[in-house]
Each structure stands twice: as structure tokens, then as C-alpha cells.
């Protein structure tokens, strides 16, 4: 399931909101936080995780590697460790191609 953009841009997102964006359980988000160094959400006084836009961008990459490309946790960790810039560029290209595809589908449906 592809990432769903939030309707309203906020400074912080709760773990439930983030899980809904990616169509996964909150336990997946907590697990990914433990497994990937690039995820460091802030915690409020109650200890609740509060995710920033940067955290969400990092989660997009992790979600892409695990769910869309089918890599294992170890494989995704190695990909991010060894080639973070290449991985990020590939993710951006795939994301842009998906946007173009959706645009073309929308145009086709209007014809």
C-alpha cells in the first residue's frame, strides 16, 4: 500500500497518525524505530513518540525498501548504511514516476 499524504501539514505527528499514513500497525513503526538509526522521533513528557516531517521522509524510504522492494530488515539496513544517497535518489525517481503515472491515469479518465 503506498504512502498516503496527510491532508494538513503539522509540526509533529503521533505514532497512530504515522501508522495510518503508511497502512501499518503502530508496532511496526516502533519496531522500525529500534532497527533503523535514521528514525529518532521526539518524545513528549508522557513518553509519546512525536514524529517530524523529516522522520516521515525517513519512514517513506524504509517503507519503500521493506514493503515495495521486498528487502529484509538487514537488507534495508545495509542499503541505507552503504548507499544512503543512491537509495534516496532511487526512491525519489520511483516516487516521481508513480506521481506521473497517476497524473496520466487521471488524464485518461477525463478523456
N, CA, C and O atoms as a MOPAC input file, in Angstrom:
PM7 MOZYME 1SCF
protein

 N      0.84100 1    -1.17900 1     0.00000 1
 C      0.00000 1     0.00000 1     0.00000 1
 C      0.88500 1     1.24000 1     0.00000 1
 O      1.75700 1     1.36100 1     0.86000 1
 N      0.69000 1     2.15300 1    -0.92500 1
 C      1.55400 1     3.32500 1    -0.98800 1
 C      1.28300 1     4.29200 1     0.16000 1
 O      0.23700 1     4.25200 1     0.80700 1
 N      2.23800 1     5.13700 1     0.38100 1
 C      2.16400 1     6.16400 1     1.40700 1
 C      1.02900 1     7.12800 1     1.08400 1
 O      0.88300 1     7.55200 1    -0.06200 1
 N      0.21300 1     7.48100 1     2.09700 1
 C     -0.86400 1     8.45700 1     1.92800 1
 C     -0.42200 1     9.77700 1     2.53400 1
 O     -0.05300 1     9.83600 1     3.70700 1
 N     -0.46000 1    10.84800 1     1.72400 1
 C     -0.08600 1    12.16800 1     2.22300 1
 C     -1.13800 1    12.66400 1     3.20800 1
 O     -2.33600 1    12.50000 1     2.97800 1
 N     -0.68600 1    13.27600 1     4.31400 1
 C     -1.65500 1    13.85100 1     5.23500 1
 C     -2.30800 1    15.08300 1     4.60700 1
 O     -1.68800 1    15.77900 1     3.80300 1
 N     -3.56000 1    15.34500 1     4.97700 1
 C     -4.26900 1    16.49000 1     4.41900 1
 C     -3.75300 1    17.80100 1     5.00000 1
 O     -3.67600 1    18.80300 1     4.28900 1
 N     -3.40300 1    17.80700 1     6.26400 1
 C     -2.93200 1    19.01400 1     6.93100 1
 C     -1.48400 1    18.79500 1     7.34900 1
 O     -1.15000 1    17.78300 1     7.96500 1
 N     -0.63300 1    19.75200 1     7.01000 1
 C      0.76800 1    19.65000 1     7.41600 1
 C      0.90900 1    20.14000 1     8.85500 1
 O      0.50400 1    21.25700 1     9.17800 1
 N      1.47700 1    19.31300 1     9.70400 1
 C      1.67700 1    19.65400 1    11.10400 1
 C      3.16500 1    19.59200 1    11.40700 1
 O      3.95700 1    19.09100 1    10.60800 1
 N      3.53200 1    20.10700 1    12.57100 1
 C      4.92400 1    20.03900 1    13.00500 1
 C      5.23500 1    18.64400 1    13.53100 1
 O      6.28600 1    18.08200 1    13.22300 1
 N      4.32300 1    18.08300 1    14.32400 1
 C      4.51200 1    16.75500 1    14.89600 1
 C      3.29800 1    15.88400 1    14.59500 1
 O      2.16200 1    16.35800 1    14.55500 1
 N      3.56800 1    14.60500 1    14.38700 1
 C      2.52300 1    13.61800 1    14.14100 1
 C      2.64800 1    12.52300 1    15.18200 1
 O      3.75700 1    12.12800 1    15.54300 1
 N      1.51600 1    12.02900 1    15.66700 1
 C      1.53600 1    10.93800 1    16.64000 1
 C      1.85800 1     9.63100 1    15.92000 1
 O      1.78800 1     9.55400 1    14.69400 1
 N      2.20800 1     8.61900 1    16.68600 1
 C      2.53900 1     7.32600 1    16.09300 1
 C      1.32000 1     6.72800 1    15.39100 1
 O      1.46600 1     6.05400 1    14.37100 1
 N      0.12600 1     6.96600 1    15.92100 1
 C     -1.08700 1     6.47400 1    15.27700 1
 C     -1.30900 1     7.11900 1    13.91600 1
 O     -1.67700 1     6.44200 1    12.95600 1
 N     -1.08600 1     8.43000 1    13.83300 1
 C     -1.23100 1     9.13500 1    12.55600 1
 C     -0.21700 1     8.62300 1    11.53900 1
 O     -0.54200 1     8.43400 1    10.36700 1
 N      1.00500 1     8.40200 1    11.99300 1
 C      2.06500 1     7.92900 1    11.10500 1
 C      1.74900 1     6.51000 1    10.62500 1
 O      1.92100 1     6.20100 1     9.44600 1
 N      1.29400 1     5.66300 1    11.52400 1
 C      0.93600 1     4.28900 1    11.15000 1
 C     -0.17800 1     4.30100 1    10.10300 1
 O     -0.13800 1     3.51900 1     9.15200 1
 N     -1.16900 1     5.17600 1    10.26500 1
 C     -2.25100 1     5.29300 1     9.28500 1
 C     -1.73600 1     5.75100 1     7.92800 1
 O     -2.20100 1     5.27100 1     6.89500 1
 N     -0.78400 1     6.67000 1     7.92200 1
 C     -0.21600 1     7.16900 1     6.65800 1
 C      0.38800 1     6.03400 1     5.83700 1
 O      0.28400 1     6.01300 1     4.61000 1
 N      1.01700 1     5.09600 1     6.53300 1
 C      1.72700 1     4.02300 1     5.85200 1
 C      0.94400 1     2.71300 1     5.79300 1
 O      1.39800 1     1.73900 1     5.19300 1
 N     -0.22000 1     2.69700 1     6.41000 1
 C     -1.04600 1     1.48900 1     6.38200 1
 C     -0.43600 1     0.32600 1     7.13800 1
 O     -0.57200 1    -0.82900 1     6.73500 1
 N      0.23700 1     0.63400 1     8.23500 1
 C      0.85700 1    -0.40400 1     9.07100 1
 C      0.40300 1    -0.21600 1    10.51600 1
 O     -0.21700 1     0.79300 1    10.85100 1
 N      0.71000 1    -1.18000 1    11.35800 1
 C      0.40100 1    -1.07800 1    12.78700 1
 C      1.41400 1    -0.18100 1    13.48700 1
 O      2.52900 1     0.00900 1    13.00300 1
 N      1.01500 1     0.36500 1    14.62800 1
 C      1.95000 1     1.17500 1    15.41000 1
 C      3.14500 1     0.34900 1    15.86500 1
 O      4.24600 1     0.87300 1    16.03200 1
 N      2.91500 1    -0.96200 1    16.06700 1
 C      4.03100 1    -1.82200 1    16.47500 1
 C      5.09900 1    -1.88900 1    15.38300 1
 O      6.28500 1    -2.00300 1    15.69000 1
 N      4.69000 1    -1.82000 1    14.10300 1
 C      5.66400 1    -1.77900 1    13.01000 1
 C      6.53400 1    -0.52800 1    13.12200 1
 O      7.75300 1    -0.59500 1    12.96900 1
 N      5.90300 1     0.59600 1    13.38700 1
 C      6.64600 1     1.86300 1    13.49500 1
 C      7.64000 1     1.78800 1    14.65300 1
 O      8.79600 1     2.18600 1    14.50400 1
 N      7.19800 1     1.28100 1    15.80400 1
 C      8.11000 1     1.15200 1    16.94900 1
 C      9.26000 1     0.19200 1    16.63100 1
 O     10.40500 1     0.44700 1    17.00400 1
 N      8.95400 1    -0.90900 1    15.94400 1
 C      9.98200 1    -1.87600 1    15.57000 1
 C     10.99900 1    -1.22300 1    14.63400 1
 O     12.20800 1    -1.36200 1    14.82300 1
 N     10.49600 1    -0.51000 1    13.62500 1
 C     11.40100 1     0.16100 1    12.68400 1
 C     12.26300 1     1.19800 1    13.40600 1
 O     13.42900 1     1.38400 1    13.06000 1
 N     11.70000 1     1.86500 1    14.39500 1
 C     12.46600 1     2.84600 1    15.16800 1
 C     13.65500 1     2.17000 1    15.84800 1
 O     14.74900 1     2.73200 1    15.89900 1
 N     13.43800 1     0.96300 1    16.36800 1
 C     14.51800 1     0.22800 1    17.03500 1
 C     15.55600 1    -0.29000 1    16.04400 1
 O     16.73400 1    -0.40800 1    16.38300 1
 N     15.13000 1    -0.59800 1    14.83300 1
 C     16.01700 1    -1.22200 1    13.85000 1
 C     16.79100 1    -0.23500 1    12.97900 1
 O     17.85000 1    -0.58200 1    12.45500 1
 N     16.28600 1     0.98400 1    12.81400 1
 C     16.91300 1     1.93800 1    11.89800 1
 C     17.35600 1     3.19100 1    12.64200 1
 O     16.55300 1     3.87200 1    13.28000 1
 N     18.65000 1     3.47800 1    12.54800 1
 C     19.23700 1     4.62300 1    13.24400 1
 C     18.69900 1     5.96600 1    12.75300 1
 O     18.72600 1     6.95000 1    13.49200 1
 N     18.21200 1     6.01500 1    11.51700 1
 C     17.75100 1     7.28900 1    10.97400 1
 C     16.41300 1     7.73300 1    11.57100 1
 O     15.99600 1     8.87300 1    11.36600 1
 N     15.74300 1     6.85400 1    12.30000 1
 C     14.48100 1     7.21300 1    12.95100 1
 C     14.72700 1     7.58400 1    14.40100 1
 O     15.11900 1     6.74200 1    15.20900 1
 N     14.50000 1     8.82900 1    14.72200 1
 C     14.66600 1     9.30700 1    16.09300 1
 C     13.53100 1    10.27000 1    16.42700 1
 O     13.75100 1    11.47900 1    16.50400 1
 N     12.31000 1     9.74500 1    16.62900 1
 C     11.21300 1    10.65300 1    16.95500 1
 C     11.41100 1    11.28700 1    18.33300 1
 O     12.03500 1    10.71100 1    19.22300 1
 N     10.86000 1    12.48900 1    18.47500 1
 C     10.89200 1    13.16000 1    19.77600 1
 C      9.88200 1    12.47000 1    20.68200 1
 O      8.91300 1    11.87000 1    20.21600 1
 N     10.12500 1    12.56400 1    21.97700 1
 C      9.15400 1    12.02700 1    22.93300 1
 C      8.72400 1    13.17100 1    23.84500 1
 O      9.55400 1    13.93200 1    24.34100 1
 N      7.41500 1    13.28000 1    24.05700 1
 C      6.91200 1    14.33900 1    24.92400 1
 C      7.05800 1    13.92800 1    26.38800 1
 O      7.63900 1    12.88500 1    26.69100 1
 N      6.53000 1    14.74800 1    27.29100 1
 C      6.67700 1    14.48900 1    28.72800 1
 C      6.05800 1    13.15300 1    29.14000 1
 O      6.52000 1    12.51600 1    30.08700 1
 N      5.01000 1    12.73100 1    28.42700 1
 C      4.36200 1    11.45000 1    28.73500 1
 C      5.09900 1    10.26900 1    28.11100 1
 O      4.78200 1     9.11600 1    28.40300 1
 N      6.07600 1    10.54800 1    27.25800 1
 C      6.81900 1     9.48300 1    26.59500 1
 C      6.23400 1     9.08400 1    25.25000 1
 O      6.68700 1     8.11700 1    24.63700 1
 N      5.22200 1     9.82900 1    24.78300 1
 C      4.63300 1     9.53700 1    23.47100 1
 C      5.56700 1     9.98500 1    22.35300 1
 O      6.17100 1    11.05600 1    22.42400 1
 N      5.67600 1     9.16300 1    21.33400 1
 C      6.51800 1     9.48800 1    20.19600 1
 C      5.84300 1    10.55900 1    19.35100 1
 O      4.65100 1    10.47200 1    19.05300 1
 N      6.61700 1    11.56800 1    18.96900 1
 C      6.11800 1    12.64200 1    18.11900 1
 C      7.05200 1    12.73800 1    16.90800 1
 O      8.22600 1    13.08400 1    17.04200 1
 N      6.51400 1    12.42700 1    15.72800 1
 C      7.30300 1    12.34900 1    14.51500 1
 C      7.27600 1    13.66400 1    13.74800 1
 O      6.22400 1    14.28800 1    13.60300 1
 N      8.44200 1    14.08000 1    13.26000 1
 C      8.55400 1    15.29400 1    12.45000 1
 C      8.42700 1    14.92600 1    10.97100 1
 O      8.35000 1    13.74900 1    10.61900 1
 N      8.40700 1    15.94000 1    10.11700 1
 C      8.36500 1    15.69400 1     8.67400 1
 C      9.60900 1    14.92200 1     8.22000 1
 O      9.53300 1    14.07500 1     7.33000 1
 N     10.75300 1    15.22400 1     8.84100 1
 C     11.98700 1    14.50500 1     8.50000 1
 C     11.86600 1    13.02000 1     8.84900 1
 O     12.30200 1    12.16000 1     8.08500 1
 N     11.27600 1    12.72900 1    10.00200 1
 C     11.04400 1    11.33600 1    10.39000 1
 C     10.15000 1    10.64900 1     9.36000 1
 O     10.39300 1     9.50000 1     8.98900 1
 N      9.12800 1    11.34600 1     8.90700 1
 C      8.19800 1    10.77700 1     7.93100 1
 C      8.90300 1    10.53100 1     6.60300 1
 O      8.64400 1     9.52200 1     5.94900 1
 N      9.78800 1    11.43400 1     6.19500 1
 C     10.56400 1    11.22400 1     4.96600 1
 C     11.44300 1     9.97700 1     5.10700 1
 O     11.55200 1     9.18300 1     4.17300 1
 N     12.06300 1     9.81000 1     6.26800 1
 C     12.88400 1     8.61200 1     6.51100 1
 C     12.01700 1     7.35300 1     6.52200 1
 O     12.42700 1     6.30800 1     6.01800 1
 N     10.82500 1     7.45700 1     7.09700 1
 C      9.90600 1     6.31800 1     7.09200 1
 C      9.46100 1     5.96400 1     5.68000 1
 O      9.25500 1     4.78900 1     5.37600 1
 N      9.31100 1     6.95800 1     4.81600 1
 C      8.94500 1     6.69000 1     3.41700 1
 C      9.99900 1     5.79400 1     2.77100 1
 O      9.67300 1     4.84200 1     2.06200 1
 N     11.25900 1     6.11300 1     3.02600 1
 C     12.35600 1     5.33300 1     2.44700 1
 C     12.34800 1     3.91700 1     3.01200 1
 O     12.47200 1     2.94500 1     2.26600 1
 N     12.20200 1     3.80300 1     4.32500 1
 C     12.17000 1     2.48800 1     4.97000 1
 C     10.99000 1     1.67900 1     4.45100 1
 O     11.14200 1     0.50500 1     4.11300 1
 N      9.83000 1     2.29200 1     4.38700 1
 C      8.62000 1     1.61500 1     3.88700 1
 C      8.83600 1     1.15000 1     2.45100 1
 O      8.46400 1     0.03200 1     2.09300 1
 N      9.43400 1     2.00300 1     1.63300 1
 C      9.70800 1     1.65300 1     0.23500 1
 C     10.61500 1     0.42500 1     0.15200 1
 O     10.34300 1    -0.50800 1    -0.60400 1
 N     11.69100 1     0.43600 1     0.93300 1
 C     12.64800 1    -0.68000 1     0.88700 1
 C     12.01900 1    -1.98200 1     1.38100 1
 O     12.22800 1    -3.03900 1     0.78600 1
 N     11.25500 1    -1.90700 1     2.46300 1
 C     10.70000 1    -3.11700 1     3.06700 1
 C      9.44500 1    -3.61700 1     2.36600 1
 O      9.33400 1    -4.80500 1     2.06400 1
 N      8.52100 1    -2.73900 1     2.11000 1
 C      7.20900 1    -3.15800 1     1.61200 1
 C      7.11000 1    -3.16800 1     0.09300 1
 O      6.46500 1    -4.04800 1    -0.47700 1
 N      7.74000 1    -2.20400 1    -0.56900 1
 C      7.61200 1    -2.12100 1    -2.02300 1
 C      8.72400 1    -2.88400 1    -2.74900 1
 O      8.48300 1    -3.50500 1    -3.78500 1
 N      9.93500 1    -2.83300 1    -2.20200 1
 C     11.04000 1    -3.54800 1    -2.84200 1
 C     11.23600 1    -4.93500 1    -2.26000 1
 O     11.93700 1    -5.75900 1    -2.84800 1
 N     10.62500 1    -5.20600 1    -1.10900 1
 C     10.66400 1    -6.53600 1    -0.52000 1
 C     11.97300 1    -6.91400 1     0.15100 1
 O     12.26700 1    -8.10000 1     0.29900 1
 N     12.76500 1    -5.92900 1     0.55900 1
 C     14.01700 1    -6.24100 1     1.24600 1
 C     13.73800 1    -6.69300 1     2.68000 1
 O     12.70200 1    -6.36500 1     3.26000 1
 N     14.66700 1    -7.43900 1     3.22900 1
 C     14.59500 1    -7.80200 1     4.63600 1
 C     15.05500 1    -6.60400 1     5.46200 1
 O     15.57900 1    -5.63100 1     4.92000 1
 N     14.85800 1    -6.68100 1     6.77300 1
 C     15.33500 1    -5.61600 1     7.65900 1
 C     16.84200 1    -5.44800 1     7.48200 1
 O     17.33200 1    -4.32900 1     7.33200 1
 N     17.57400 1    -6.56000 1     7.50100 1
 C     19.04100 1    -6.49500 1     7.33300 1
 C     19.41300 1    -5.88700 1     5.98600 1
 O     20.31700 1    -5.05600 1     5.90000 1
 N     18.71300 1    -6.30200 1     4.94200 1
 C     18.99200 1    -5.77800 1     3.61000 1
 C     18.74800 1    -4.28000 1     3.53300 1
 O     19.54100 1    -3.54700 1     2.94100 1
 N     17.65800 1    -3.82700 1     4.12600 1
 C     17.34000 1    -2.40000 1     4.13100 1
 C     18.36500 1    -1.62500 1     4.96800 1
 O     18.77600 1    -0.52700 1     4.59400 1
 N     18.77000 1    -2.20300 1     6.09500 1
 C     19.78200 1    -1.54600 1     6.93100 1
 C     21.08300 1    -1.37600 1     6.15800 1
 O     21.69700 1    -0.31000 1     6.18400 1
 N     21.49800 1    -2.44300 1     5.46700 1
 C     22.74400 1    -2.38200 1     4.69700 1
 C     22.63100 1    -1.36700 1     3.56500 1
 O     23.57000 1    -0.61500 1     3.30500 1
 N     21.48100 1    -1.34600 1     2.89100 1
 C     21.26700 1    -0.41200 1     1.78700 1
 C     21.38500 1     1.02200 1     2.28400 1
 O     22.02100 1     1.85400 1     1.63700 1
 N     20.77900 1     1.31300 1     3.42100 1
 C     20.83800 1     2.67000 1     3.96900 1
 C     22.23300 1     3.01200 1     4.48800 1
 O     22.67300 1     4.15800 1     4.39300 1
 N     22.92200 1     2.01800 1     5.03300 1
 C     24.26000 1     2.26000 1     5.57400 1
 C     25.28300 1     2.45200 1     4.45500 1
 O     26.08900 1     3.38100 1     4.49600 1
 N     25.24500 1     1.57800 1     3.46600 1
 C     26.25200 1     1.59400 1     2.40800 1
 C     25.98900 1     2.64600 1     1.33500 1
 O     26.92300 1     3.28400 1     0.84700 1
 N     24.73700 1     2.82800 1     0.97000 1
 C     24.40600 1     3.68200 1    -0.17800 1
 C     23.20400 1     4.55800 1     0.10700 1
 O     22.23700 1     4.53100 1    -0.65300 1
 N     23.23300 1     5.32700 1     1.16700 1
 C     22.04800 1     6.12400 1     1.51300 1
 C     21.69800 1     7.10800 1     0.40000 1
 O     20.52300 1     7.26800 1     0.06700 1
 N     22.70300 1     7.77100 1    -0.18100 1
 C     22.40900 1     8.75800 1    -1.22500 1
 C     21.81800 1     8.10400 1    -2.47000 1
 O     20.85400 1     8.61700 1    -3.03800 1
 N     22.38200 1     6.98000 1    -2.89600 1
 C     21.83500 1     6.26600 1    -4.05800 1
 C     20.42300 1     5.75900 1    -3.76800 1
 O     19.54200 1     5.83900 1    -4.62400 1
 N     20.21500 1     5.24300 1    -2.57100 1
 C     18.89800 1     4.75300 1    -2.18100 1
 C     17.89000 1     5.88800 1    -2.19900 1
 O     16.77000 1     5.72000 1    -2.68100 1
 N     18.28000 1     7.04200 1    -1.67500 1
 C     17.40500 1     8.20500 1    -1.65600 1
 C     17.08100 1     8.67100 1    -3.07200 1
 O     15.93100 1     8.99300 1    -3.37300 1
 N     18.08600 1     8.70900 1    -3.93700 1
 C     17.85300 1     9.10900 1    -5.33600 1
 C     16.92400 1     8.12700 1    -6.03600 1
 O     16.00600 1     8.54300 1    -6.74300 1
 N     17.14800 1     6.84300 1    -5.85000 1
 C     16.27300 1     5.83200 1    -6.46000 1
 C     14.84700 1     5.96500 1    -5.94300 1
 O     13.89400 1     5.85500 1    -6.71500 1
 N     14.69500 1     6.19800 1    -4.65100 1
 C     13.37500 1     6.37100 1    -4.07000 1
 C     12.67500 1     7.57700 1    -4.68600 1
 O     11.49300 1     7.50700 1    -5.02200 1
 N     13.40300 1     8.68100 1    -4.83400 1
 C     12.81600 1     9.89600 1    -5.40100 1
 C     12.39600 1     9.67300 1    -6.85200 1
 O     11.35100 1    10.16600 1    -7.27700 1
 N     13.19800 1     8.93800 1    -7.60700 1
 C     12.85300 1     8.64200 1    -9.00200 1
 C     11.58700 1     7.79100 1    -9.05500 1
 O     10.67500 1     8.08700 1    -9.82700 1
 N     11.52400 1     6.74000 1    -8.24400 1
 C     10.34800 1     5.86700 1    -8.21800 1
 C      9.11900 1     6.66700 1    -7.79500 1
 O      8.04700 1     6.51800 1    -8.38300 1
 N      9.26900 1     7.50400 1    -6.78900 1
 C      8.16000 1     8.31200 1    -6.30200 1
 C      7.65100 1     9.25500 1    -7.39400 1
 O      6.44400 1     9.39500 1    -7.58700 1
 N      8.56400 1     9.88800 1    -8.09500 1
 C      8.18300 1    10.81500 1    -9.17500 1
 C      7.49700 1    10.06000 1   -10.30900 1
 O      6.51000 1    10.54600 1   -10.86200 1
 N      7.99800 1     8.88900 1   -10.66200 1
 C      7.37400 1     8.08700 1   -11.71300 1
 C      5.95600 1     7.66800 1   -11.31700 1
 O      5.05800 1     7.64000 1   -12.15800 1
 N      5.75800 1     7.34700 1   -10.04500 1
 C      4.41500 1     6.99300 1    -9.57500 1
 C      3.46800 1     8.19300 1    -9.68500 1
 O      2.30200 1     8.03700 1   -10.04900 1
 N      3.97800 1     9.39400 1    -9.36800 1
 C      3.16200 1    10.59600 1    -9.48900 1
 C      2.79000 1    10.84900 1   -10.94600 1
 O      1.64700 1    11.20000 1   -11.24000 1
 N      3.74300 1    10.67500 1   -11.86200 1
 C      3.48400 1    10.87000 1   -13.29000 1
 C      2.47300 1     9.84600 1   -13.78000 1
 O      1.56700 1    10.18100 1   -14.54400 1
 N      2.62200 1     8.60900 1   -13.34900 1
 C      1.67900 1     7.56100 1   -13.73400 1
 C      0.26600 1     7.91800 1   -13.29500 1
 O     -0.68400 1     7.78800 1   -14.06600 1
 N      0.13500 1     8.37000 1   -12.05000 1
 C     -1.18300 1     8.74600 1   -11.54200 1
 C     -1.75300 1     9.93100 1   -12.32700 1
 O     -2.95200 1     9.98100 1   -12.60100 1
 N     -0.89600 1    10.87100 1   -12.68100 1
 C     -1.32900 1    12.01600 1   -13.48400 1
 C     -1.86400 1    11.55100 1   -14.83400 1
 O     -2.90000 1    12.02900 1   -15.29600 1
 N     -1.15400 1    10.61800 1   -15.46400 1
 C     -1.57900 1    10.09400 1   -16.76300 1
 C     -2.89900 1     9.32600 1   -16.65100 1
 O     -3.75300 1     9.42200 1   -17.53200 1
 N     -3.05900 1     8.57600 1   -15.57900 1
 C     -4.32400 1     7.85700 1   -15.35600 1
 C     -5.46000 1     8.85700 1   -15.19800 1
 O     -6.54000 1     8.66700 1   -15.75800 1
 N     -5.22000 1     9.92700 1   -14.43200 1
 C     -6.24300 1    10.95100 1   -14.23700 1
 C     -6.62800 1    11.60200 1   -15.55900 1
 O     -7.80800 1    11.83700 1   -15.81900 1
 N     -5.63100 1    11.89600 1   -16.39800 1
 C     -5.88400 1    12.49900 1   -17.70800 1
 C     -6.70200 1    11.54700 1   -18.57900 1
 O     -7.65400 1    11.95800 1   -19.24100 1
 N     -6.31800 1    10.27300 1   -18.56900 1
 C     -7.01800 1     9.26400 1   -19.36500 1
 C     -8.49200 1     9.17200 1   -18.95400 1
 O     -9.37500 1     9.07200 1   -19.80600 1
 N     -8.74800 1     9.20700 1   -17.64400 1
 C    -10.12500 1     9.11100 1   -17.14800 1
 C    -10.95400 1    10.33600 1   -17.51800 1
 O    -12.17500 1    10.24100 1   -17.64400 1
 N    -10.30400 1    11.48700 1   -17.69200 1
 C    -11.02700 1    12.69400 1   -18.06700 1
 C    -11.38500 1    12.71600 1   -19.55500 1
 O    -12.28000 1    13.45900 1   -19.95800 1
 N    -10.70400 1    11.91700 1   -20.37300 1
 C    -10.96900 1    11.90500 1   -21.81700 1
 C    -12.24500 1    11.21100 1   -22.16900 1
 O    -12.59700 1    11.12300 1   -23.34500 1

